């Protein structure tokens, strides 16, 4: 069984930056298409960005220019760089990936809190 392990969340002031990471719990499991989602309190889970194994990226329109998704296939890790953070970015951020031999997998989520 494989898990996606997220890290990098925390508390940051408005205007600050954070970088989230997502890695498979076992290196033998490769991440294929991967993405980030977020869920604010009392709201639905929203898509943030997606990256293919080849590096093609797509973003939610409202986040273009502030968020950047990237990956390191050698380390089997996907990242989300978040800049110019706003209080409305406060949410639990989830990693999702198609994982070789395991199918579609969700991470447990990491809390991002942006203070005003």
Secondary structure as the mmCIF struct_conf table of DSSP 4:
data_model
#
loop_
_struct_conf.conf_type_id
_struct_conf.id
_struct_conf.beg_label_comp_id
_struct_conf.beg_label_asym_id
_struct_conf.beg_label_seq_id
_struct_conf.end_label_comp_id
_struct_conf.end_label_asym_id
_struct_conf.end_label_seq_id
STRN STRN1 UNK A 4 UNK A 7
STRN STRN2 UNK A 10 UNK A 13
TURN_TY1_P TURN_TY1_P1 UNK A 14 UNK A 15
STRN STRN3 UNK A 18 UNK A 24
BEND BEND1 UNK A 25 UNK A 26
TURN_TY1_P TURN_TY1_P2 UNK A 27 UNK A 28
BEND BEND2 UNK A 29 UNK A 29
HELX_LH_PP_P HELX_LH_PP_P1 UNK A 30 UNK A 30
STRN STRN4 UNK A 31 UNK A 39
TURN_TY1_P TURN_TY1_P3 UNK A 41 UNK A 42
BEND BEND3 UNK A 43 UNK A 43
STRN STRN5 UNK A 45 UNK A 51
TURN_TY1_P TURN_TY1_P4 UNK A 53 UNK A 54
STRN STRN6 UNK A 57 UNK A 59
HELX_RH_3T_P HELX_RH_3T_P1 UNK A 61 UNK A 63
STRN STRN7 UNK A 64 UNK A 64
TURN_TY1_P TURN_TY1_P5 UNK A 65 UNK A 66
STRN STRN8 UNK A 67 UNK A 72
TURN_TY1_P TURN_TY1_P6 UNK A 73 UNK A 76
STRN STRN9 UNK A 77 UNK A 82
BEND BEND4 UNK A 84 UNK A 84
HELX_RH_3T_P HELX_RH_3T_P2 UNK A 87 UNK A 89
STRN STRN10 UNK A 91 UNK A 99
TURN_TY1_P TURN_TY1_P7 UNK A 100 UNK A 102
STRN STRN11 UNK A 103 UNK A 106
STRN STRN12 UNK A 107 UNK A 107
STRN STRN13 UNK A 110 UNK A 115
#
